[in-house]
Structure formats: structure tokens, C-alpha cells
């Protein structure tokens, strides 16, 4: 039984320790090694429909959040998640298992399969109490190509596969450590996590690896972990971009990517995907920090029918959909910190600015916490007392270029900023 003390506000929730939000309890399910079986996905849809509001969020770390759970239904949620094999052994083991995996790992030709490394890393993280002291947002990522960013986003400790070698990068530094086996990679990532715990002990301002890098330098952190900075560098890799629609190589579809508008799907939509997936030969889904569900397609199967079902339910199946450029928090009334209805405002902006936003990223946050996106965006809207402050080329805590704009006037203000930038 989870105590009332565990139902905290404003932190990184889990399934065993949810967070109380404006629309009830927020129950976060962390996929194992970035993948969820189709049967488990069906269970999540059922749980959301029966015991929550029916709404499910896909986070920028590829986690699935069941919204609107009540105190009365929470124990039923836990029981159902347990039956589906979606619970960890303890809340501490759950909280430290922040591992993002390249959703195309092992699928796209030329992209290494790093999922086995994620499984090994998660196993060790869950079993080593020393690492449970890591901050709640501290995370790891594994990329099947030389780009350390998964989905264009950085993590505290980033592993990349590059040919026969692996490199470990730290957020905030271009330096890296070169390793040659999977066992070395798992051991190296754990060593770096332990080193961070040592540096952060007694230093409350060191909350993320980039803070430690800024203070001590990457070389010192690698050295404390018993690792050395490599003279060699991982290869250059151009960011792939959106992973929506039929994903093919040499005319053969290997996966289908379905985007969630502003990171949200409802139980009925998820059920429809689960019903259609077997016809495309899919029995598992890979979650993505781009808020896209990637369904591997078995050889010889067609993606056309599956994409038709996804589009008919209102999900995103075109890589040109402007909503893929937008990171949007739940907003008011779902979040008690938010002062604006971010999702309604985002939908209005997507319609009004569909042509103007090409090539621009837009972050809409209902408050100054900026939970939906950690990195800088071309444009950021921050809710304040029912209006928005606007930031250009920054994050939610960057200096404002325009302050207190009414929601209905935001599209005009953004158009003006885009025009000025292009002049």
C-alpha cells in the first residue's frame, strides 16, 4: 500500500510513487529498455480507460503516463500493472531506471542494436542502492549511431555505437571515452554514475551531469570513474529528423512511426493501434523522446492499413505535420502549476502558423518550470497569470523578448518575430 506521503507534488513520478496533479494522480510507466509488448500496451489502454481519465501521455523520455487516476482506483491500477509485468521491485529501483533507447536501434540498416546494453544497465541500476541517490531527473541514453542525442535530446550519460567501438559522452562536454565491448560500456556508465554521486555529495547545486562538468570538467569526472578521455572521436552523424510514417530502406518498410499530438493519446486510440498492429506483423512498440510510437514491421507485411487506422483516429502519420515541432506540457487544468490551457492554445497555433513554423521548434509551457522540453527551442511560450511571455532561441528560464501576451494574440506576435528573424 502506497502511503499518502508518497503522493508528492512537483517531482518525477513513477507507478509505485505517483504524483498528484490537477486532474488526479499521475502514474508513470517506464518501459524496459525502451520497448513495450503489444499485450502490455493493451493493458495500459485498459487501465487508463477503467481507472483513469482515459488520457495517456508519452513523455520526452519515452515514458507512458496514465492520467486522472483517483485515490480510490490507485490500488487497482497497481494490481493491473503488476499483472502486465510493468512494475519494478521497489520505488527506488523504478526511480533510478531513467534509460532512453534509440527507437530505431536494430531496425534501421546501419544502426546498431543497443537494446541489450539498456537491459544490462537497467538491471544494475535497479540492484545497486548506492545509485538510488542519483537525482530524479538524472538519466542515460543509448544511441545506435554516432550521434549521442537520441531524438535530438541529450542525457546526462550518453552511449553511442560507432562501427566496432562505443563512446560514452557526458552532457555539457565534447570529450568522450572510447570502449570496445558491451560489458565495458555498462561498467563505464555505472562508474560515471557513481562518480557523479561522489561529486554531488554535500553539493545540492549539482543536480545534473552538466553541472558537474561545468564545475570540475569532463576529464576529472572520467578520471574519478577510472576512465580516460579518448583522443579518437566518434564519427559525425547528421540527425535523422522525424520518424513518422512508413520508415523504409531500399523500398522495404522496417517500421511505422505514429506521432502523438502534443504527446497525448487516449485509450480508444491506443486500443485501435493495438488491434491493427498484428496485421502489420508488429508485436512490440518502441517509445521515443520525440513522442512517437515506433512499431517494427515484420518482413513482407504492409504498413498502409496500419497507417490508415492511425490517421483515422486523429494521430500523426505525416512527417511534415507541424505538431511534431511542438513540445507542449499538460497545462491548466491538468497541472496545478500552469496558468494557461497550453494544449488548446497549441492546437490553435498549429492551425494559425502551420506554414510559418517550418524549420522552427516551439515549446509551450504553462509555467516557468518548462517540464516539456529541457533544451532550447526556436520559440518558447511561458504561461504567467493566464498570459504568455515569449522567448526566442532559449529555454523557459531564458530572458523574454515579449512579455504578457494574451493567448489569442500569440500567433500574431510569433509571426512578427519570425518575420524579423528572416529579414
TIBA-90546 format. One record per residue (C-alpha): residue in three letters; x, y, z. Coordinates in steps of 0.02 Angstrom, whole numbers, plus 50000, padded with zeros to 5 digits. Example, Ala and Ser with C-alpha at 12.3 -4.5 7.8 and 13.67 -1.06 7.14 Angstrom:
! TIBA-90546
   r    px    py    pz
 ALA 50615 49775 50390
 SER 50684 49947 50357
END
This chain:
! TIBA-90546
   r    px    py    pz
 UNK 50000 50000 50000
 UNK 50073 50168 49949
 UNK 50063 50297 50088
 UNK 49995 50472 50068
 UNK 50172 50538 50096
 UNK 50224 50457 49932
 UNK 50093 50554 49833
 UNK 50207 50703 49812
 UNK 50194 50858 49704
 UNK 50318 50926 49578
 UNK 50438 50781 49561
 UNK 50474 50638 49442
 UNK 50331 50515 49470
 UNK 50327 50329 49444
 UNK 50197 50193 49455
 UNK 50240 50146 49633
 UNK 50253 50328 49686
 UNK 50136 50433 49579
 UNK 50121 50621 49579
 UNK 49963 50715 49623
 UNK 49916 50835 49484
 UNK 49767 50945 49443
 UNK 49672 50801 49362
 UNK 49713 50667 49490
 UNK 49861 50551 49513
 UNK 49991 50541 49375
 UNK 50054 50361 49359
 UNK 50212 50346 49254
 UNK 50257 50180 49173
 UNK 50439 50162 49123
 UNK 50462 50042 48976
 UNK 50602 49915 48994
 UNK 50744 49955 48875
 UNK 50629 50074 48782
 UNK 50507 49940 48724
 UNK 50332 49881 48771
 UNK 50248 49722 48711
 UNK 50083 49739 48621
 UNK 49995 49645 48762
 UNK 50067 49767 48891
 UNK 50014 49914 48783
 UNK 49837 49845 48780
 UNK 49843 49833 48969
 UNK 49896 50015 48984
 UNK 49749 50068 48873
 UNK 49629 49964 48979
 UNK 49697 50033 49142
 UNK 49685 50213 49080
 UNK 49506 50185 49023
 UNK 49443 50093 49178
 UNK 49539 50178 49317
 UNK 49595 50347 49248
 UNK 49534 50486 49135
 UNK 49574 50384 48979
 UNK 49717 50502 48935
 UNK 49896 50439 48917
 UNK 50049 50550 48892
 UNK 50210 50498 48804
 UNK 50349 50598 48888
 UNK 50510 50668 48817
 UNK 50599 50518 48893
 UNK 50485 50392 48810
 UNK 50385 50351 48967
 UNK 50196 50322 48967
 UNK 50093 50419 49095
 UNK 49917 50368 49144
 UNK 49821 50523 49195
 UNK 49671 50555 49305
 UNK 49690 50408 49424
 UNK 49595 50431 49588
 UNK 49644 50378 49763
 UNK 49503 50251 49756
 UNK 49566 50168 49596
 UNK 49753 50180 49625
 UNK 49772 50008 49704
 UNK 49677 49931 49557
 UNK 49798 50018 49440
 UNK 49946 49943 49532
 UNK 49869 49769 49530
 UNK 49836 49779 49343
 UNK 50010 49847 49304
 UNK 50084 49706 49407
 UNK 49985 49575 49311
 UNK 50051 49651 49149
 UNK 50232 49642 49211
 UNK 50251 49831 49214
 UNK 50304 49858 49395
 UNK 50478 49867 49471
 UNK 50531 49781 49631
 UNK 50535 49944 49728
 UNK 50501 50129 49705
 UNK 50689 50163 49720
 UNK 50731 50040 49581
 UNK 50594 50116 49475
 UNK 50652 50295 49502
 UNK 50833 50264 49451
 UNK 50787 50172 49291
 UNK 50793 50326 49180
 UNK 50860 50250 49020
 UNK 50816 50314 48845
 UNK 50848 50198 48698
 UNK 50863 50242 48514
 UNK 50691 50189 48447
 UNK 50766 50134 48280
 UNK 50905 50034 48363
 UNK 50923 49868 48272
 UNK 50787 49915 48147
 UNK 50862 50040 48026
 UNK 51004 49965 47923
 UNK 51170 50033 47984
 UNK 51101 50071 48157
 UNK 51170 49957 48291
 UNK 51060 49861 48413
 UNK 51098 49936 48584
 UNK 50942 49874 48672
 UNK 51037 49732 48756
 UNK 51151 49862 48834
 UNK 51000 49955 48902
 UNK 50934 49795 48981
 UNK 51100 49762 49065
 UNK 51116 49941 49126
 UNK 50939 49944 49196
 UNK 50969 49780 49288
 UNK 51123 49850 49376
 UNK 51041 50018 49415
 UNK 50895 49931 49499
 UNK 51008 49821 49605
 UNK 51136 49947 49667
 UNK 51070 50052 49813
 UNK 51216 50173 49801
 UNK 51147 50233 49635
 UNK 50974 50264 49706
 UNK 51049 50427 49770
 UNK 51053 50493 49591
 UNK 50938 50644 49565
 UNK 50766 50600 49499
 UNK 50797 50678 49328
 UNK 50971 50603 49304
 UNK 50967 50490 49152
 UNK 51058 50384 49025
 UNK 51035 50361 48838
 UNK 51097 50236 48711
 UNK 51110 50276 48525
 UNK 51134 50153 48383
 UNK 51230 50283 48282
 UNK 51370 50406 48316
 UNK 51253 50547 48367
 UNK 51243 50545 48558
 UNK 51074 50633 48555
 UNK 50926 50516 48549
 UNK 50780 50604 48466
 UNK 50884 50763 48461
 UNK 50892 50768 48652
 UNK 51040 50748 48769
 UNK 51052 50645 48928
 UNK 51173 50652 49075
 UNK 51271 50499 49017
 UNK 51260 50457 48831
 UNK 51321 50298 48747
 UNK 51343 50286 48558
 UNK 51385 50139 48446
 UNK 51508 50187 48310
 UNK 51564 50043 48199
 UNK 51652 49915 48308
 UNK 51676 50039 48450
 UNK 51571 50127 48581
 UNK 51593 50302 48651
 UNK 51524 50373 48813
 UNK 51486 50560 48815
 UNK 51440 50674 48960
 UNK 51311 50811 48942
 UNK 51397 50978 48932
 UNK 51559 50915 48853
 UNK 51625 50863 48682
 UNK 51751 50744 48763
 UNK 51716 50558 48763
 UNK 51783 50391 48822
 UNK 51810 50254 48693
 UNK 51764 50074 48739
 UNK 51766 49912 48642
 UNK 51638 49794 48718
 UNK 51462 49795 48785
 UNK 51521 49742 48958
 UNK 51642 49889 48962
 UNK 51501 50007 48912
 UNK 51385 49952 49053
 UNK 51527 49956 49179
 UNK 51584 50127 49117
 UNK 51410 50204 49128
 UNK 51390 50138 49305
 UNK 51563 50204 49354
 UNK 51516 50377 49290
 UNK 51353 50373 49387
 UNK 51448 50328 49546
 UNK 51573 50467 49512
 UNK 51431 50592 49496
 UNK 51357 50534 49662
 UNK 51526 50565 49744
 UNK 51544 50739 49667
 UNK 51365 50784 49714
 UNK 51376 50727 49895
 UNK 51356 50883 50001
 UNK 51333 50992 49845
 UNK 51148 51018 49820
 UNK 51177 51130 49670
 UNK 51249 50984 49569
 UNK 51086 50910 49506
 UNK 51137 50856 49331
 UNK 51296 50797 49245
 UNK 51314 50961 49151
 UNK 51326 51049 49320
 UNK 51469 50934 49371
 UNK 51554 50957 49202
 UNK 51542 51146 49218
 UNK 51622 51142 49391
 UNK 51751 51003 49377
 UNK 51774 50969 49191
 UNK 51735 50808 49098
 UNK 51914 50742 49112
 UNK 51906 50747 49302
 UNK 51740 50654 49303
 UNK 51805 50520 49185
 UNK 51962 50505 49292
 UNK 51862 50484 49452
 UNK 51767 50345 49364
 UNK 51931 50261 49317
 UNK 51907 50303 49133
 UNK 52009 50409 49015
 UNK 51963 50534 48882
 UNK 51997 50465 48709
 UNK 52096 50557 48576
 UNK 51982 50474 48448
 UNK 51811 50548 48419
 UNK 51650 50466 48365
 UNK 51604 50491 48183
 UNK 51498 50638 48127
 UNK 51316 50593 48103
 UNK 51178 50701 48034
 UNK 51021 50700 48142
 UNK 50890 50594 48055
 UNK 50741 50705 48094
 UNK 50562 50646 48112
 UNK 50524 50460 48122
 UNK 50340 50466 48074
 UNK 50251 50367 47938
 UNK 50318 50216 47844
 UNK 50505 50201 47880
 UNK 50591 50111 47737
 UNK 50762 50065 47669
 UNK 50783 50021 47485
 UNK 50595 50017 47468
 UNK 50568 49893 47611
 UNK 50470 49956 47761
 UNK 50550 49906 47925
 UNK 50444 50009 48046
 UNK 50298 50127 48062
 UNK 50306 50284 48168
 UNK 50145 50357 48240
 UNK 50156 50531 48316
 UNK 50052 50582 48467
 UNK 49982 50759 48451
 UNK 50070 50858 48588
 UNK 50123 50693 48664
 UNK 49949 50630 48708
 UNK 49843 50481 48659
 UNK 49677 50421 48729
 UNK 49635 50242 48773
 UNK 49521 50217 48621
 UNK 49658 50273 48501
 UNK 49786 50159 48584
 UNK 49663 50014 48575
 UNK 49640 50045 48389
 UNK 49828 50039 48361
 UNK 49842 49877 48460
 UNK 49702 49800 48356
 UNK 49784 49849 48191
 UNK 49965 49812 48235
 UNK 49962 49621 48213
 UNK 49904 49640 48032
 UNK 50067 49733 48000
 UNK 50168 49599 48089
 UNK 50202 49708 48241
 UNK 50202 49634 48416
 UNK 50303 49766 48510
 UNK 50318 49955 48513
 UNK 50472 50062 48541
 UNK 50441 50226 48631
 UNK 50530 50384 48578
 UNK 50576 50551 48660
 UNK 50505 50631 48503
 UNK 50335 50574 48568
 UNK 50318 50446 48430
 UNK 50271 50263 48447
 UNK 50378 50156 48331
 UNK 50306 49987 48279
 UNK 50433 49867 48200
 UNK 50357 49788 48044
 UNK 50389 49606 48003
 UNK 50458 49570 47830
 UNK 50328 49557 47693
 UNK 50192 49649 47788
 UNK 50113 49811 47728
 UNK 50108 49969 47831
 UNK 49970 50051 47730
 UNK 49820 49983 47827
 UNK 49901 50017 47994
 UNK 49939 50198 47947
 UNK 49760 50220 47886
 UNK 49694 50166 48056
 UNK 49814 50283 48147
 UNK 49765 50431 48038
 UNK 49580 50393 48055
 UNK 49593 50404 48245
 UNK 49674 50576 48236
 UNK 49855 50525 48263
 UNK 50003 50594 48163
 UNK 50061 50493 48013
 UNK 50145 50627 47908
 UNK 50323 50685 47946
 UNK 50276 50860 47887
 UNK 50142 50883 48023
 UNK 50188 51045 48112
 UNK 50133 50974 48280
 UNK 50291 50867 48281
 UNK 50390 51029 48302
 UNK 50296 51073 48461
 UNK 50333 51021 48640
 UNK 50181 51057 48748
 UNK 50156 51025 48933
 UNK 49986 50966 49001
 UNK 49942 51144 49053
 UNK 49791 51200 49152
 UNK 49684 51125 49224
 UNK 49781 50960 49221
 UNK 49934 51038 49305
 UNK 49912 51145 49460
 UNK 50066 51248 49419
 UNK 50003 51301 49248
 UNK 49907 51461 49221
 UNK 49864 51433 49037
 UNK 49773 51299 48938
 UNK 49928 51252 48838
 UNK 49851 51114 48734
 UNK 49705 51216 48672
 UNK 49824 51359 48634
 UNK 49944 51241 48546
 UNK 49807 51173 48433
 UNK 49755 51350 48387
 UNK 49936 51397 48348
 UNK 49964 51239 48245
 UNK 49818 51291 48135
 UNK 49863 51476 48126
 UNK 50051 51454 48099
 UNK 50060 51292 48000
 UNK 50161 51373 47861
 UNK 50263 51493 47966
 UNK 50335 51365 48087
 UNK 50426 51258 47959
 UNK 50601 51229 48025
 UNK 50559 51306 48194
 UNK 50538 51218 48361
 UNK 50404 51284 48478
 UNK 50395 51247 48664
 UNK 50235 51294 48756
 UNK 50246 51287 48946
 UNK 50106 51329 49066
 UNK 50231 51390 49195
 UNK 50415 51434 49211
 UNK 50467 51255 49254
 UNK 50473 51207 49070
 UNK 50444 51021 49100
 UNK 50402 50976 48920
 UNK 50572 51024 48850
 UNK 50740 51044 48935
 UNK 50840 51106 48785
 UNK 50823 51271 48694
 UNK 50687 51297 48564
 UNK 50671 51421 48422
 UNK 50523 51496 48515
 UNK 50464 51464 48693
 UNK 50300 51522 48769
 UNK 50292 51528 48959
 UNK 50124 51547 49044
 UNK 50111 51681 49177
 UNK 49947 51735 49258
 UNK 49845 51675 49110
 UNK 49955 51756 48977
 UNK 50118 51710 48890
 UNK 50295 51776 48892
 UNK 50390 51739 48731
 UNK 50572 51685 48721
 UNK 50675 51669 48562
 UNK 50813 51538 48545
 UNK 50808 51490 48727
 UNK 50725 51386 48862
 UNK 50590 51425 48989
 UNK 50711 51516 49105
 UNK 50793 51623 48969
 UNK 50766 51812 48950
 UNK 50599 51863 48875
 UNK 50586 51960 48713
 UNK 50399 51994 48732
 UNK 50301 51989 48896
 UNK 50120 51957 48946
 UNK 50038 51923 48778
 UNK 49856 51867 48778
 UNK 49835 51689 48713
 UNK 49730 51747 48565
 UNK 49868 51871 48514
 UNK 50014 51748 48522
 UNK 50005 51693 48340
 UNK 50021 51873 48280
 UNK 50169 51904 48397
 UNK 50256 51745 48339
 UNK 50228 51789 48155
 UNK 50309 51957 48187
 UNK 50461 51877 48271
 UNK 50482 51752 48128
 UNK 50472 51892 48000
 UNK 50601 51994 48095
 UNK 50719 51845 48107
 UNK 50706 51814 47920
 UNK 50738 51996 47874
END
